[in-house]
Amino acid sequence: MNPQTLEARACMAHWQLSHEGRALMLTRDDWSIRVLFDGSAPAKAAIRKPGSAEWQHLDRRAITTHVRGHRDQMTMFRLGDRVMVGPRYGTVTDIYVDTPTALTNRACPVKLHVLYADGESGTPYATSALRLREALA
């Protein structure tokens, strides 16, 4: 995908755009995506998720999926949040935008990686989890 196409898609999804040299920066809410271009092709991509100061590698094929992520679902959780999924309690260890199973104009759904209190992990959709408020001290 060339930079102009990515910019157009990002604008349609209400991302803020800025340039840092050959890199295109996309920011929306607490999410940031940095795409370094080599000519008209993305060479590298990184993402910073809510609750983290660290940049993580983002597969170039996942750039569009994350740009099209469902905004309400992307803002529901931060890394480290305590959650309840059904009767189970756990902690959000990662958040990612799921690749759609069909070509559609809808926003892509968001999934969580959750480490449950019993030591098991799972990947529920964000809409299946409830964020727990911290106990008042």
C-alpha beads as a LAMMPS data file, in Angstrom:
LAMMPS data file: protein, C-alpha beads

137 atoms
136 bonds

1 atom types
1 bond types

-500.0 500.0 xlo xhi
-500.0 500.0 ylo yhi
-500.0 500.0 zlo zhi

Masses

1 110.0

Atoms # bond

1 1 1 0.000 0.000 0.000
2 1 1 1.397 3.382 -0.930
3 1 1 1.505 6.299 1.541
4 1 1 -1.326 8.214 -0.149
5 1 1 -3.701 5.240 0.089
6 1 1 -2.818 4.667 3.754
7 1 1 -3.309 8.366 4.495
8 1 1 -6.736 8.329 2.830
9 1 1 -7.850 5.206 4.737
10 1 1 -6.511 6.612 7.999
11 1 1 -8.364 9.899 7.488
12 1 1 -11.615 8.044 6.814
13 1 1 -11.130 6.180 10.118
14 1 1 -10.379 9.441 12.017
15 1 1 -6.669 8.878 12.685
16 1 1 -4.458 11.954 13.075
17 1 1 -1.549 12.000 10.621
18 1 1 1.958 13.368 10.912
19 1 1 5.266 12.767 9.158
20 1 1 8.637 11.972 10.715
21 1 1 11.071 11.837 7.819
22 1 1 10.117 8.809 5.693
23 1 1 7.755 7.568 8.414
24 1 1 4.022 8.190 8.548
25 1 1 2.651 8.470 12.096
26 1 1 -0.981 7.607 12.791
27 1 1 -2.488 8.471 16.170
28 1 1 -5.991 7.853 17.452
29 1 1 -6.957 7.907 21.110
30 1 1 -4.157 6.008 22.938
31 1 1 -3.041 4.051 19.870
32 1 1 -0.079 4.960 17.636
33 1 1 1.112 3.324 14.424
34 1 1 4.392 4.254 12.724
35 1 1 4.966 3.108 9.149
36 1 1 8.357 3.604 7.518
37 1 1 8.155 3.744 3.736
38 1 1 10.781 2.757 1.208
39 1 1 9.540 4.645 -1.814
40 1 1 5.882 3.767 -2.185
41 1 1 5.997 0.507 -0.181
42 1 1 5.892 0.098 3.594
43 1 1 9.279 -1.196 4.797
44 1 1 8.598 -1.476 8.541
45 1 1 5.693 -0.856 10.880
46 1 1 5.402 -0.553 14.644
47 1 1 2.489 -0.076 17.016
48 1 1 2.132 1.362 20.517
49 1 1 -0.944 0.155 22.355
50 1 1 -2.854 1.743 25.244
51 1 1 -1.127 1.140 28.573
52 1 1 2.313 0.591 27.045
53 1 1 5.207 2.929 26.357
54 1 1 6.899 0.308 24.181
55 1 1 6.688 0.048 20.407
56 1 1 5.977 -3.452 19.055
57 1 1 6.556 -4.814 15.564
58 1 1 3.418 -4.698 13.408
59 1 1 3.254 -7.010 10.421
60 1 1 2.872 -4.918 7.287
61 1 1 -0.185 -6.969 6.282
62 1 1 -1.880 -5.939 9.558
63 1 1 -1.527 -2.177 9.044
64 1 1 -4.844 -1.744 7.228
65 1 1 -6.643 -4.046 9.666
66 1 1 -5.485 -1.943 12.625
67 1 1 -6.336 1.308 10.835
68 1 1 -9.847 -0.086 10.265
69 1 1 -10.166 -1.264 13.885
70 1 1 -13.468 -0.628 15.618
71 1 1 -12.783 2.606 17.482
72 1 1 -15.146 2.016 20.413
73 1 1 -13.674 -1.440 20.996
74 1 1 -10.081 -0.162 20.652
75 1 1 -10.680 2.306 23.498
76 1 1 -12.363 -0.118 25.904
77 1 1 -9.198 -1.571 27.472
78 1 1 -5.543 -0.873 28.251
79 1 1 -2.744 -3.333 28.800
80 1 1 -2.770 -4.377 32.456
81 1 1 -6.512 -3.859 32.988
82 1 1 -8.241 -6.352 35.266
83 1 1 -11.206 -7.959 33.497
84 1 1 -13.978 -10.471 33.943
85 1 1 -14.872 -12.726 31.014
86 1 1 -17.914 -14.776 31.892
87 1 1 -17.197 -16.185 35.368
88 1 1 -13.401 -15.854 34.990
89 1 1 -11.132 -13.068 36.189
90 1 1 -7.850 -12.071 34.569
91 1 1 -5.504 -9.385 33.287
92 1 1 -5.232 -7.984 29.756
93 1 1 -1.752 -8.825 28.418
94 1 1 -2.299 -7.769 24.780
95 1 1 -4.865 -6.112 22.531
96 1 1 -5.100 -6.566 18.791
97 1 1 -7.457 -5.961 15.919
98 1 1 -8.788 -9.181 14.442
99 1 1 -8.565 -9.770 10.713
100 1 1 -12.077 -9.745 9.264
101 1 1 -13.300 -13.053 7.906
102 1 1 -15.195 -11.466 5.023
103 1 1 -14.590 -8.419 2.909
104 1 1 -16.768 -5.762 4.421
105 1 1 -16.866 -2.036 5.011
106 1 1 -17.418 -2.566 8.715
107 1 1 -14.784 -1.784 11.318
108 1 1 -12.597 -4.732 12.311
109 1 1 -13.338 -6.297 15.730
110 1 1 -10.879 -6.144 18.635
111 1 1 -9.630 -9.126 20.630
112 1 1 -7.797 -9.318 23.927
113 1 1 -5.139 -11.661 25.231
114 1 1 -6.123 -12.352 28.824
115 1 1 -4.111 -14.193 31.468
116 1 1 -6.690 -15.667 33.816
117 1 1 -6.227 -16.048 37.572
118 1 1 -5.992 -19.852 37.172
119 1 1 -2.912 -19.453 34.941
120 1 1 -4.652 -20.217 31.633
121 1 1 -4.905 -17.648 28.864
122 1 1 -7.577 -16.822 26.344
123 1 1 -8.401 -14.469 23.483
124 1 1 -11.927 -13.139 23.981
125 1 1 -13.425 -10.372 21.906
126 1 1 -13.347 -7.010 23.677
127 1 1 -17.142 -6.984 23.675
128 1 1 -17.142 -10.190 25.772
129 1 1 -15.054 -8.737 28.595
130 1 1 -15.921 -6.392 31.425
131 1 1 -13.236 -4.099 32.827
132 1 1 -13.125 -4.207 36.604
133 1 1 -12.675 -1.041 38.584
134 1 1 -9.708 -0.941 40.925
135 1 1 -10.652 -1.431 44.562
136 1 1 -10.939 1.860 46.421
137 1 1 -8.123 2.281 48.955

Bonds

1 1 1 2
2 1 2 3
3 1 3 4
4 1 4 5
5 1 5 6
6 1 6 7
7 1 7 8
8 1 8 9
9 1 9 10
10 1 10 11
11 1 11 12
12 1 12 13
13 1 13 14
14 1 14 15
15 1 15 16
16 1 16 17
17 1 17 18
18 1 18 19
19 1 19 20
20 1 20 21
21 1 21 22
22 1 22 23
23 1 23 24
24 1 24 25
25 1 25 26
26 1 26 27
27 1 27 28
28 1 28 29
29 1 29 30
30 1 30 31
31 1 31 32
32 1 32 33
33 1 33 34
34 1 34 35
35 1 35 36
36 1 36 37
37 1 37 38
38 1 38 39
39 1 39 40
40 1 40 41
41 1 41 42
42 1 42 43
43 1 43 44
44 1 44 45
45 1 45 46
46 1 46 47
47 1 47 48
48 1 48 49
49 1 49 50
50 1 50 51
51 1 51 52
52 1 52 53
53 1 53 54
54 1 54 55
55 1 55 56
56 1 56 57
57 1 57 58
58 1 58 59
59 1 59 60
60 1 60 61
61 1 61 62
62 1 62 63
63 1 63 64
64 1 64 65
65 1 65 66
66 1 66 67
67 1 67 68
68 1 68 69
69 1 69 70
70 1 70 71
71 1 71 72
72 1 72 73
73 1 73 74
74 1 74 75
75 1 75 76
76 1 76 77
77 1 77 78
78 1 78 79
79 1 79 80
80 1 80 81
81 1 81 82
82 1 82 83
83 1 83 84
84 1 84 85
85 1 85 86
86 1 86 87
87 1 87 88
88 1 88 89
89 1 89 90
90 1 90 91
91 1 91 92
92 1 92 93
93 1 93 94
94 1 94 95
95 1 95 96
96 1 96 97
97 1 97 98
98 1 98 99
99 1 99 100
100 1 100 101
101 1 101 102
102 1 102 103
103 1 103 104
104 1 104 105
105 1 105 106
106 1 106 107
107 1 107 108
108 1 108 109
109 1 109 110
110 1 110 111
111 1 111 112
112 1 112 113
113 1 113 114
114 1 114 115
115 1 115 116
116 1 116 117
117 1 117 118
118 1 118 119
119 1 119 120
120 1 120 121
121 1 121 122
122 1 122 123
123 1 123 124
124 1 124 125
125 1 125 126
126 1 126 127
127 1 127 128
128 1 128 129
129 1 129 130
130 1 130 131
131 1 131 132
132 1 132 133
133 1 133 134
134 1 134 135
135 1 135 136
136 1 136 137
